[in-house]
């Protein structure tokens, strides 16, 4: 697998297959260099890509990192096919590899298997730890993008492949039958209704008082829910479940993981102002508008 400049290899392997298109959806030729400001190819290279022989494409792919440095491009589509993305996913669920972030700005969750930690492995793409659980999947047309200096790897889909936005009011979803741990499948889930096509955010709890409070607020907009029950949500024993196009993340409540340090950082507070701001990705990185983020992976340093 080929990485852009400064991106440390996560799970590389030699590949003799045809290189994937490096297009990022930014199609603008730099007048000074003649290179695209999105993918660093020339207009001729872009025009012949679909019919050029594999050896020529490999030669073009090999010079793109240097061109990106020249142009100051900070994001690149990785030369990974579906098999290599799946291998990357499996590798990231091993201890000490790094952390995944699902969600949107103001409503996100983090999952990592710590170095030396022994996760409960359900299958190659599903694991659980004391602080959370994760199930990954590989939808069609999934793309992998890397940011400079190994800062992050983002899995994304062409924007047109996203499902329409979910509800915009709190909705009771019943017992969480899709929970990764069997013991969580009788807990009640409530979708916050943030109206985002990027991620659906659920609160899941067995606490009767919190269940009753959320049932009282069903049908109310998320702003009202957070304003009226934000303290109860923060203090109650509610897990956060985040669904995206690449899978499910469960971040367990603090009370469910006594003595563990992970959840204090893994379950950030829901931030109404940030949610209302509408940014699709937590943190400071952004994708080209042609793509919608599904998940972010931060490699361990």
C-alpha positions as CSV (number, residue, x, y, z in Angstrom):
1,X,0.0,0.0,0.0
2,X,1.3,3.5,-0.9
3,X,1.1,6.3,1.6
4,X,1.5,10.1,1.0
5,X,4.4,12.0,2.5
6,X,4.8,11.9,6.2
7,X,2.2,9.2,6.7
8,X,3.6,6.3,8.7
9,X,2.6,2.8,7.5
10,X,-0.2,1.2,9.5
11,X,-0.5,-2.2,7.7
12,X,1.4,-2.0,4.5
13,X,2.0,-4.8,2.0
14,X,3.5,-4.9,-1.4
15,X,0.9,-4.8,-4.1
16,X,1.1,-5.5,-7.8
17,X,-2.5,-4.7,-8.5
18,X,-3.7,-1.7,-10.6
19,X,-3.4,1.6,-8.5
20,X,-6.6,3.2,-7.5
21,X,-7.4,6.7,-8.6
22,X,-5.9,9.3,-6.3
23,X,-8.8,11.8,-7.0
24,X,-10.0,13.6,-3.9
25,X,-12.8,15.5,-5.5
26,X,-10.8,18.7,-5.7
27,X,-10.3,19.3,-9.4
28,X,-8.4,22.5,-10.0
29,X,-5.1,22.7,-12.0
30,X,-2.4,24.9,-10.4
31,X,-1.3,27.4,-13.1
32,X,2.3,27.4,-11.9
33,X,3.1,23.7,-11.7
34,X,0.4,22.2,-14.0
35,X,-0.6,19.8,-11.2
36,X,-4.1,19.3,-9.8
37,X,-4.5,20.9,-6.3
38,X,-6.4,17.8,-5.2
39,X,-4.6,14.8,-6.5
40,X,-1.3,16.3,-7.8
41,X,-1.7,14.7,-11.3
42,X,-1.4,16.6,-14.5
43,X,-4.4,17.1,-16.7
44,X,-3.0,14.6,-19.2
45,X,-2.5,12.0,-16.4
46,X,-6.0,12.5,-15.2
47,X,-7.3,12.1,-18.8
48,X,-5.5,8.8,-19.5
49,X,-5.9,7.2,-16.0
50,X,-8.8,4.9,-16.8
51,X,-7.1,3.4,-19.9
52,X,-3.4,3.6,-19.1
53,X,-1.4,0.4,-18.4
54,X,-0.8,-0.5,-14.8
55,X,3.0,0.1,-15.0
56,X,2.5,3.7,-16.1
57,X,0.0,4.3,-13.3
58,X,2.5,2.9,-10.7
59,X,5.1,5.3,-12.0
60,X,2.6,8.2,-11.7
61,X,1.5,7.1,-8.3
62,X,5.2,7.0,-7.1
63,X,5.8,10.7,-7.9
64,X,2.7,12.1,-6.4
65,X,4.0,12.4,-2.8
66,X,6.7,14.8,-3.9
67,X,4.3,16.8,-5.9
68,X,2.0,17.1,-2.9
69,X,4.9,18.5,-0.9
70,X,5.5,21.0,-3.6
71,X,1.9,22.1,-3.7
72,X,1.4,22.0,0.1
73,X,-1.4,19.4,-0.2
74,X,-2.2,18.1,3.2
75,X,-4.6,15.3,2.3
76,X,-4.3,12.3,0.0
77,X,-6.4,9.4,-1.0
78,X,-4.5,6.3,-0.1
79,X,-3.8,3.7,-2.7
80,X,-5.8,1.0,-0.9
81,X,-8.4,-1.3,-2.5
82,X,-11.2,-2.9,-0.5
83,X,-9.0,-5.8,0.6
84,X,-6.3,-3.4,2.0
85,X,-8.9,-1.3,3.7
86,X,-10.3,-4.4,5.4
87,X,-6.8,-5.4,6.4
88,X,-6.2,-2.0,7.9
89,X,-9.5,-2.2,9.8
90,X,-8.5,-5.6,11.3
91,X,-5.1,-4.3,12.3
92,X,-6.4,-1.2,14.1
93,X,-8.4,-3.4,16.5
94,X,-5.3,-4.9,17.9
95,X,-3.8,-3.6,21.2
96,X,-1.8,-0.3,21.0
97,X,-2.5,0.5,17.4
98,X,-4.4,3.8,17.9
99,X,-7.9,5.1,18.4
100,X,-11.1,5.4,16.4
101,X,-13.5,8.4,16.5
102,X,-17.1,8.2,15.3
103,X,-19.7,10.9,15.3
104,X,-19.9,14.6,14.5
105,X,-18.5,17.7,16.1
106,X,-20.1,18.0,19.6
107,X,-21.4,14.4,19.6
108,X,-18.7,11.9,19.2
109,X,-17.1,8.8,20.8
110,X,-13.7,7.3,20.9
111,X,-12.6,3.6,21.0
112,X,-9.2,2.1,21.4
113,X,-7.7,-1.2,22.5
114,X,-4.9,-0.1,24.8
115,X,-1.4,-1.5,24.7
116,X,-1.3,-4.7,26.7
117,X,-5.1,-4.9,26.9
118,X,-6.8,-8.2,26.1
119,X,-10.0,-7.4,24.2
120,X,-12.9,-9.7,23.8
121,X,-12.7,-10.6,20.1
122,X,-16.1,-11.4,18.6
123,X,-14.7,-11.7,15.1
124,X,-12.1,-10.1,12.9
125,X,-13.9,-6.7,12.8
126,X,-15.7,-6.8,16.2
127,X,-14.1,-6.4,19.6
128,X,-15.1,-5.3,23.1
129,X,-13.0,-3.9,26.0
130,X,-13.9,-2.7,29.5
131,X,-14.6,0.8,28.2
132,X,-16.4,0.2,24.9
133,X,-16.9,-2.0,21.8
134,X,-16.6,-1.6,18.1
135,X,-18.0,-3.4,15.0
136,X,-16.6,-2.3,11.6
137,X,-18.0,-3.1,8.2
138,X,-16.8,-2.3,4.6
139,X,-19.5,-0.7,2.5
140,X,-19.1,-0.3,-1.3
141,X,-17.2,2.7,-2.6
142,X,-15.4,3.2,0.7
143,X,-12.3,5.4,0.4
144,X,-9.3,6.0,2.7
145,X,-7.7,9.4,3.1
146,X,-4.6,10.3,5.0
147,X,-3.6,13.6,6.5
148,X,0.0,14.9,6.7
149,X,2.5,13.6,9.4
150,X,0.4,10.6,10.2
151,X,-2.2,12.9,11.9
152,X,-5.3,10.9,10.9
153,X,-6.7,8.4,8.5
154,X,-10.3,9.1,7.5
155,X,-12.7,6.6,6.0
156,X,-15.3,8.2,3.7
157,X,-17.9,7.7,1.1
158,X,-18.9,9.7,-1.9
159,X,-21.5,12.1,-0.5
160,X,-24.3,10.8,-2.7
161,X,-24.1,7.3,-1.1
162,X,-25.2,8.6,2.3
163,X,-28.6,7.7,3.7
164,X,-31.0,10.6,4.3
165,X,-30.7,12.4,7.6
166,X,-32.3,10.6,10.6
167,X,-35.0,12.0,12.8
168,X,-34.6,15.5,14.4
169,X,-36.4,14.7,17.6
170,X,-35.7,12.2,20.4
171,X,-37.0,8.8,19.6
172,X,-37.3,5.6,21.7
173,X,-35.7,2.8,19.8
174,X,-36.5,-0.1,22.3
175,X,-34.1,-2.7,23.5
176,X,-30.8,-2.5,21.7
177,X,-30.8,-5.9,20.0
178,X,-27.8,-5.0,18.0
179,X,-25.6,-4.5,21.1
180,X,-22.2,-6.1,20.8
181,X,-22.3,-7.6,24.3
182,X,-25.2,-9.9,24.9
183,X,-25.7,-8.4,28.4
184,X,-26.5,-5.0,26.8
185,X,-29.3,-6.2,24.6
186,X,-32.1,-5.6,27.1
187,X,-31.0,-2.0,27.7
188,X,-33.3,0.7,26.2
189,X,-31.9,2.9,23.4
190,X,-33.0,6.4,22.6
191,X,-31.9,8.2,19.4
192,X,-31.1,11.8,20.0
193,X,-32.3,12.9,16.5
194,X,-29.5,15.2,15.5
195,X,-30.6,15.1,11.9
196,X,-27.1,14.2,10.6
197,X,-26.5,11.8,7.6
198,X,-23.0,11.3,9.0
199,X,-23.8,9.5,12.2
200,X,-26.8,8.5,14.4
201,X,-26.3,9.0,18.1
202,X,-28.1,6.9,20.7
203,X,-28.2,6.9,24.5
204,X,-28.6,3.4,25.9
205,X,-29.4,2.8,29.6
206,X,-30.8,0.2,32.0
207,X,-31.4,3.0,34.6
208,X,-35.1,3.2,35.2
209,X,-35.1,6.8,36.2
210,X,-33.2,7.9,33.2
211,X,-35.4,5.7,30.9
212,X,-38.5,7.4,32.4
213,X,-37.0,10.9,31.9
214,X,-36.1,10.2,28.3
215,X,-39.5,8.7,27.6
216,X,-41.0,11.9,28.9
217,X,-39.0,13.9,26.3
218,X,-39.7,11.7,23.4
219,X,-40.6,13.7,20.3
220,X,-38.8,16.8,21.5
221,X,-35.9,18.4,19.5
222,X,-32.5,17.4,20.7
223,X,-31.8,21.0,21.8
224,X,-34.6,20.8,24.3
225,X,-33.5,17.3,25.4
226,X,-30.0,18.5,26.2
227,X,-31.2,21.7,27.8
228,X,-33.7,20.0,30.1
229,X,-32.0,16.6,30.8
230,X,-28.4,17.3,30.0
231,X,-27.3,16.9,33.7
232,X,-29.2,13.7,34.0
233,X,-27.7,12.3,30.9
234,X,-24.2,13.3,32.0
235,X,-24.6,11.8,35.5
236,X,-26.8,8.8,34.6
237,X,-25.5,5.4,33.5
238,X,-26.0,5.9,29.8
239,X,-23.8,4.3,27.2
240,X,-23.3,6.2,23.9
241,X,-23.9,4.2,20.7
242,X,-22.9,5.7,17.4
243,X,-23.9,4.2,14.1
244,X,-22.2,5.3,10.8
245,X,-21.8,3.7,7.4
246,X,-18.7,1.8,8.5
247,X,-20.2,0.3,11.6
248,X,-21.1,0.7,15.3
249,X,-19.2,2.2,18.2
250,X,-20.3,1.7,21.8
251,X,-18.8,3.9,24.5
252,X,-19.7,2.6,28.0
253,X,-20.8,5.0,30.7
254,X,-18.4,5.8,33.5
255,X,-20.5,4.0,36.1
256,X,-20.2,0.8,34.0
257,X,-16.5,0.9,34.1
258,X,-15.4,1.6,37.7
259,X,-11.8,2.5,38.2
260,X,-11.0,2.7,34.5
261,X,-9.4,5.8,33.1
262,X,-10.5,5.4,29.5
263,X,-14.1,6.5,29.7
264,X,-13.3,9.9,31.1
265,X,-11.8,10.8,27.8
266,X,-13.7,8.4,25.6
267,X,-17.1,9.7,26.4
268,X,-17.0,13.4,25.9
269,X,-19.8,15.7,26.9
270,X,-22.5,16.3,24.3
271,X,-22.0,20.0,23.3
272,X,-25.1,21.7,22.0
273,X,-23.3,24.7,20.5
274,X,-20.9,22.5,18.6
275,X,-23.7,20.2,17.3
276,X,-25.6,23.2,16.1
277,X,-22.5,24.4,14.3
278,X,-23.0,21.6,11.8
279,X,-19.4,20.5,11.4
280,X,-19.3,16.9,10.1
281,X,-16.0,15.9,11.8
282,X,-14.8,16.4,15.4
283,X,-11.4,18.0,15.6
284,X,-9.7,20.3,13.1
285,X,-9.4,18.2,10.0
286,X,-11.8,18.4,7.1
287,X,-12.5,16.4,3.9
288,X,-13.1,17.7,0.4
289,X,-16.8,18.4,0.0
290,X,-17.3,15.5,-2.5
291,X,-16.8,13.0,0.3
292,X,-18.6,12.4,3.6
293,X,-16.6,11.2,6.6
294,X,-17.6,7.9,8.2
295,X,-14.8,7.4,10.8
296,X,-11.5,8.8,11.8
297,X,-8.5,6.7,13.0
298,X,-5.6,8.3,14.9
299,X,-2.5,6.1,14.8
300,X,-0.6,5.6,18.0
301,X,2.5,7.7,18.3
